[in-house]
């Protein structure tokens, strides 16, 4: 598992990657077509992901290698 803490690191991750925000909630998000998404919400979660990654950090759980 890899930890990321910057928007640049998040943008460099390929589609299909799953990250966990390292806050108390442990929110998991996945990257699809360049956007961060939640399995529970229909809207993209880009701002949430960027802000909370900068604040708390995120851990790459699964990385798509395609």
N, CA, C and O atoms as CSV, one atom per row, in Angstrom:
chain,resi,resn,atom,element,x,y,z
A,1,UNK,N,N,0.836,-1.181,0.000
A,1,UNK,CA,C,0.000,0.000,0.000
A,1,UNK,C,C,0.878,1.241,0.000
A,1,UNK,O,O,1.933,1.272,0.634
A,2,UNK,N,N,0.437,2.244,-0.708
A,2,UNK,CA,C,1.165,3.492,-0.832
A,2,UNK,C,C,0.330,4.621,-0.247
A,2,UNK,O,O,-0.884,4.668,-0.446
A,3,UNK,N,N,0.974,5.525,0.471
A,3,UNK,CA,C,0.282,6.704,0.981
A,3,UNK,C,C,0.506,7.870,0.030
A,3,UNK,O,O,1.598,8.031,-0.514
A,4,UNK,N,N,-0.525,8.681,-0.171
A,4,UNK,CA,C,-0.426,9.890,-0.979
A,4,UNK,C,C,-0.910,11.065,-0.153
A,4,UNK,O,O,-1.751,10.904,0.732
A,5,UNK,N,N,-0.381,12.249,-0.439
A,5,UNK,CA,C,-0.788,13.421,0.333
A,5,UNK,C,C,-0.945,14.673,-0.517
A,5,UNK,O,O,-1.211,15.750,0.016
A,6,UNK,N,N,-0.785,14.549,-1.840
A,6,UNK,CA,C,-0.912,15.721,-2.702
A,6,UNK,C,C,-1.877,15.446,-3.852
A,6,UNK,O,O,-2.118,14.296,-4.220
A,7,UNK,N,N,-2.415,16.510,-4.403
A,7,UNK,CA,C,-3.302,16.403,-5.555
A,7,UNK,C,C,-2.540,15.826,-6.741
A,7,UNK,O,O,-3.093,15.046,-7.516
A,8,UNK,N,N,-1.294,16.200,-6.882
A,8,UNK,CA,C,-0.470,15.678,-7.979
A,8,UNK,C,C,-0.373,14.154,-7.899
A,8,UNK,O,O,-0.475,13.468,-8.915
A,9,UNK,N,N,-0.177,13.632,-6.693
A,9,UNK,CA,C,-0.114,12.175,-6.514
A,9,UNK,C,C,-1.436,11.514,-6.888
A,9,UNK,O,O,-1.448,10.464,-7.529
A,10,UNK,N,N,-2.551,12.131,-6.487
A,10,UNK,CA,C,-3.868,11.573,-6.823
A,10,UNK,C,C,-4.097,11.580,-8.327
A,10,UNK,O,O,-4.565,10.594,-8.895
A,11,UNK,N,N,-3.763,12.704,-8.974
A,11,UNK,CA,C,-3.972,12.802,-10.418
A,11,UNK,C,C,-3.120,11.803,-11.184
A,11,UNK,O,O,-3.511,11.368,-12.267
A,12,UNK,N,N,-1.970,11.432,-10.646
A,12,UNK,CA,C,-1.070,10.491,-11.325
A,12,UNK,C,C,-1.565,9.050,-11.248
A,12,UNK,O,O,-1.109,8.201,-12.013
A,13,UNK,N,N,-2.487,8.765,-10.339
A,13,UNK,CA,C,-2.996,7.396,-10.198
A,13,UNK,C,C,-3.895,7.044,-11.381
A,13,UNK,O,O,-4.664,7.889,-11.839
A,14,UNK,N,N,-3.812,5.817,-11.882
A,14,UNK,CA,C,-4.619,5.421,-13.040
A,14,UNK,C,C,-6.075,5.152,-12.661
A,14,UNK,O,O,-6.395,4.896,-11.500
A,15,UNK,N,N,-6.940,5.216,-13.662
A,15,UNK,CA,C,-8.342,4.832,-13.459
A,15,UNK,C,C,-8.383,3.410,-12.922
A,15,UNK,O,O,-7.546,2.580,-13.279
A,16,UNK,N,N,-9.355,3.131,-12.064
A,16,UNK,CA,C,-9.477,1.814,-11.453
A,16,UNK,C,C,-8.817,1.727,-10.094
A,16,UNK,O,O,-8.935,0.708,-9.413
A,17,UNK,N,N,-8.112,2.794,-9.680
A,17,UNK,CA,C,-7.442,2.812,-8.384
A,17,UNK,C,C,-8.456,3.098,-7.287
A,17,UNK,O,O,-9.353,3.921,-7.466
A,18,UNK,N,N,-8.317,2.424,-6.158
A,18,UNK,CA,C,-9.141,2.672,-4.978
A,18,UNK,C,C,-8.256,3.235,-3.883
A,18,UNK,O,O,-7.175,2.710,-3.614
A,19,UNK,N,N,-8.727,4.331,-3.237
A,19,UNK,CA,C,-7.986,4.918,-2.122
A,19,UNK,C,C,-8.889,4.991,-0.902
A,19,UNK,O,O,-10.114,5.028,-1.015
A,20,UNK,N,N,-8.264,5.011,0.260
A,20,UNK,CA,C,-8.963,5.206,1.529
A,20,UNK,C,C,-8.430,6.492,2.144
A,20,UNK,O,O,-7.225,6.632,2.349
A,21,UNK,N,N,-9.334,7.441,2.441
A,21,UNK,CA,C,-8.945,8.670,3.111
A,21,UNK,C,C,-8.605,8.314,4.561
A,21,UNK,O,O,-9.350,7.579,5.208
A,22,UNK,N,N,-7.496,8.828,5.068
A,22,UNK,CA,C,-7.017,8.452,6.398
A,22,UNK,C,C,-7.612,9.323,7.501
A,22,UNK,O,O,-6.897,9.772,8.397
A,23,UNK,N,N,-8.916,9.560,7.436
A,23,UNK,CA,C,-9.621,10.263,8.502
A,23,UNK,C,C,-10.365,9.230,9.357
A,23,UNK,O,O,-10.219,8.026,9.147
A,24,UNK,N,N,-11.151,9.699,10.308
A,24,UNK,CA,C,-11.863,8.761,11.194
A,24,UNK,C,C,-12.878,7.904,10.447
A,24,UNK,O,O,-13.151,6.774,10.853
A,25,UNK,N,N,-13.435,8.424,9.368
A,25,UNK,CA,C,-14.428,7.669,8.601
A,25,UNK,C,C,-13.802,6.564,7.759
A,25,UNK,O,O,-14.417,5.519,7.543
A,26,UNK,N,N,-12.576,6.793,7.281
A,26,UNK,CA,C,-11.946,5.811,6.401
A,26,UNK,C,C,-12.681,5.672,5.086
A,26,UNK,O,O,-12.875,4.562,4.591
A,27,UNK,N,N,-13.090,6.793,4.518
A,27,UNK,CA,C,-13.859,6.809,3.280
A,27,UNK,C,C,-13.067,6.193,2.129
A,27,UNK,O,O,-11.916,6.564,1.895
A,28,UNK,N,N,-13.678,5.258,1.415
A,28,UNK,CA,C,-13.052,4.648,0.247
A,28,UNK,C,C,-13.652,5.237,-1.019
A,28,UNK,O,O,-14.870,5.370,-1.142
A,29,UNK,N,N,-12.774,5.592,-1.964
A,29,UNK,CA,C,-13.184,6.168,-3.234
A,29,UNK,C,C,-12.405,5.485,-4.349
A,29,UNK,O,O,-11.318,4.955,-4.119
A,30,UNK,N,N,-12.960,5.499,-5.551
A,30,UNK,CA,C,-12.269,4.907,-6.689
A,30,UNK,C,C,-12.233,5.897,-7.843
A,30,UNK,O,O,-13.093,6.771,-7.957
A,31,UNK,N,N,-11.231,5.750,-8.693
A,31,UNK,CA,C,-11.048,6.660,-9.819
A,31,UNK,C,C,-11.618,6.033,-11.075
A,31,UNK,O,O,-11.282,4.905,-11.436
A,32,UNK,N,N,-12.497,6.794,-11.739
A,32,UNK,CA,C,-13.141,6.325,-12.961
A,32,UNK,C,C,-13.202,7.476,-13.946
A,32,UNK,O,O,-13.743,8.534,-13.623
A,33,UNK,N,N,-12.666,7.293,-15.130
A,33,UNK,CA,C,-12.660,8.320,-16.184
A,33,UNK,C,C,-12.069,9.632,-15.674
A,33,UNK,O,O,-12.531,10.710,-16.049
A,34,UNK,N,N,-11.046,9.544,-14.819
A,34,UNK,CA,C,-10.356,10.721,-14.317
A,34,UNK,C,C,-11.008,11.382,-13.122
A,34,UNK,O,O,-10.453,12.337,-12.578
A,35,UNK,N,N,-12.177,10.905,-12.689
A,35,UNK,CA,C,-12.895,11.467,-11.542
A,35,UNK,C,C,-12.890,10.495,-10.378
A,35,UNK,O,O,-12.866,9.279,-10.564
A,36,UNK,N,N,-12.914,11.053,-9.169
A,36,UNK,CA,C,-13.018,10.239,-7.958
A,36,UNK,C,C,-14.486,10.056,-7.633
A,36,UNK,O,O,-15.256,11.016,-7.627
A,37,UNK,N,N,-14.871,8.812,-7.363
A,37,UNK,CA,C,-16.274,8.475,-7.113
A,37,UNK,C,C,-16.413,7.624,-5.860
A,37,UNK,O,O,-15.489,6.921,-5.449
A,38,UNK,N,N,-17.593,7.711,-5.272
A,38,UNK,CA,C,-17.965,6.884,-4.135
A,38,UNK,C,C,-18.945,5.832,-4.633
A,38,UNK,O,O,-19.740,6.097,-5.535
A,39,UNK,N,N,-18.891,4.665,-4.063
A,39,UNK,CA,C,-19.850,3.618,-4.450
A,39,UNK,C,C,-21.258,3.950,-3.942
A,39,UNK,O,O,-22.237,3.371,-4.412
A,40,UNK,N,N,-21.364,4.886,-2.976
A,40,UNK,CA,C,-22.646,5.225,-2.370
A,40,UNK,C,C,-23.293,6.483,-2.938
A,40,UNK,O,O,-24.460,6.749,-2.649
A,41,UNK,N,N,-22.562,7.272,-3.744
A,41,UNK,CA,C,-23.089,8.550,-4.228
A,41,UNK,C,C,-22.952,8.625,-5.736
A,41,UNK,O,O,-22.029,8.057,-6.319
A,42,UNK,N,N,-23.891,9.339,-6.366
A,42,UNK,CA,C,-23.861,9.433,-7.822
A,42,UNK,C,C,-22.948,10.550,-8.311
A,42,UNK,O,O,-22.369,10.430,-9.391
A,43,UNK,N,N,-22.803,11.618,-7.560
A,43,UNK,CA,C,-21.966,12.743,-7.979
A,43,UNK,C,C,-20.482,12.412,-7.784
A,43,UNK,O,O,-20.125,11.590,-6.940
A,44,UNK,N,N,-19.633,13.061,-8.569
A,44,UNK,CA,C,-18.197,12.867,-8.384
A,44,UNK,C,C,-17.780,13.436,-7.036
A,44,UNK,O,O,-18.438,14.326,-6.497
A,45,UNK,N,N,-16.696,12.923,-6.503
A,45,UNK,CA,C,-16.213,13.305,-5.178
A,45,UNK,C,C,-14.827,13.959,-5.265
A,45,UNK,O,O,-14.022,13.828,-4.343
A,46,UNK,N,N,-14.550,14.661,-6.370
A,46,UNK,CA,C,-13.224,15.222,-6.583
A,46,UNK,C,C,-12.807,16.202,-5.493
A,46,UNK,O,O,-11.731,16.051,-4.915
A,47,UNK,N,N,-13.630,17.196,-5.200
A,47,UNK,CA,C,-13.268,18.204,-4.202
A,47,UNK,C,C,-13.086,17.550,-2.836
A,47,UNK,O,O,-12.106,17.828,-2.144
A,48,UNK,N,N,-14.011,16.689,-2.443
A,48,UNK,CA,C,-13.909,15.980,-1.175
A,48,UNK,C,C,-12.591,15.207,-1.101
A,48,UNK,O,O,-11.885,15.253,-0.093
A,49,UNK,N,N,-12.274,14.499,-2.182
A,49,UNK,CA,C,-11.057,13.683,-2.207
A,49,UNK,C,C,-9.815,14.544,-2.104
A,49,UNK,O,O,-8.920,14.239,-1.315
A,50,UNK,N,N,-9.737,15.615,-2.884
A,50,UNK,CA,C,-8.550,16.475,-2.876
A,50,UNK,C,C,-8.356,17.163,-1.529
A,50,UNK,O,O,-7.249,17.174,-0.989
A,51,UNK,N,N,-9.425,17.737,-0.987
A,51,UNK,CA,C,-9.317,18.455,0.288
A,51,UNK,C,C,-8.927,17.509,1.415
A,51,UNK,O,O,-8.031,17.815,2.202
A,52,UNK,N,N,-9.585,16.380,1.497
A,52,UNK,CA,C,-9.313,15.462,2.603
A,52,UNK,C,C,-7.993,14.721,2.450
A,52,UNK,O,O,-7.387,14.340,3.451
A,53,UNK,N,N,-7.541,14.512,1.233
A,53,UNK,CA,C,-6.212,13.924,1.047
A,53,UNK,C,C,-5.147,14.899,1.510
A,53,UNK,O,O,-4.181,14.495,2.156
A,54,UNK,N,N,-5.307,16.178,1.189
A,54,UNK,CA,C,-4.337,17.173,1.659
A,54,UNK,C,C,-4.370,17.298,3.172
A,54,UNK,O,O,-3.331,17.498,3.800
A,55,UNK,N,N,-5.546,17.182,3.760
A,55,UNK,CA,C,-5.687,17.334,5.212
A,55,UNK,C,C,-5.233,16.089,5.969
A,55,UNK,O,O,-4.470,16.197,6.928
A,56,UNK,N,N,-5.692,14.908,5.551
A,56,UNK,CA,C,-5.468,13.674,6.311
A,56,UNK,C,C,-4.520,12.694,5.637
A,56,UNK,O,O,-3.919,11.850,6.303
A,57,UNK,N,N,-4.384,12.801,4.328
A,57,UNK,CA,C,-3.642,11.804,3.570
A,57,UNK,C,C,-4.581,10.699,3.101
A,57,UNK,O,O,-5.714,10.588,3.567
A,58,UNK,N,N,-4.093,9.893,2.180
A,58,UNK,CA,C,-4.884,8.770,1.668
A,58,UNK,C,C,-3.949,7.600,1.428
A,58,UNK,O,O,-2.747,7.772,1.222
A,59,UNK,N,N,-4.517,6.422,1.460
A,59,UNK,CA,C,-3.751,5.196,1.236
A,59,UNK,C,C,-4.314,4.505,0.000
A,59,UNK,O,O,-5.524,4.309,-0.114
A,60,UNK,N,N,-3.438,4.140,-0.917
A,60,UNK,CA,C,-3.853,3.391,-2.101
A,60,UNK,C,C,-4.116,1.956,-1.664
A,60,UNK,O,O,-3.222,1.275,-1.162
A,61,UNK,N,N,-5.343,1.509,-1.859
A,61,UNK,CA,C,-5.732,0.149,-1.481
A,61,UNK,C,C,-5.544,-0.794,-2.662
A,61,UNK,O,O,-5.044,-1.909,-2.506
A,62,UNK,N,N,-5.944,-0.341,-3.829
A,62,UNK,CA,C,-5.860,-1.174,-5.014
A,62,UNK,C,C,-5.528,-0.284,-6.199
A,62,UNK,O,O,-6.112,0.787,-6.364
A,63,UNK,N,N,-4.599,-0.726,-7.013
A,63,UNK,CA,C,-4.199,0.068,-8.171
A,63,UNK,C,C,-4.407,-0.762,-9.417
A,63,UNK,O,O,-3.925,-1.891,-9.516
A,64,UNK,N,N,-5.137,-0.186,-10.377
A,64,UNK,CA,C,-5.351,-0.865,-11.650
A,64,UNK,C,C,-4.072,-0.746,-12.471
A,64,UNK,O,O,-3.523,0.348,-12.601
A,65,UNK,N,N,-3.606,-1.823,-13.008
A,65,UNK,CA,C,-2.340,-1.817,-13.727
A,65,UNK,C,C,-2.524,-1.763,-15.236
A,65,UNK,O,O,-1.548,-1.908,-15.971
A,66,UNK,N,N,-3.740,-1.559,-15.718
A,66,UNK,CA,C,-3.980,-1.500,-17.168
A,66,UNK,C,C,-3.501,-0.188,-17.734
A,66,UNK,O,O,-3.618,0.046,-18.937
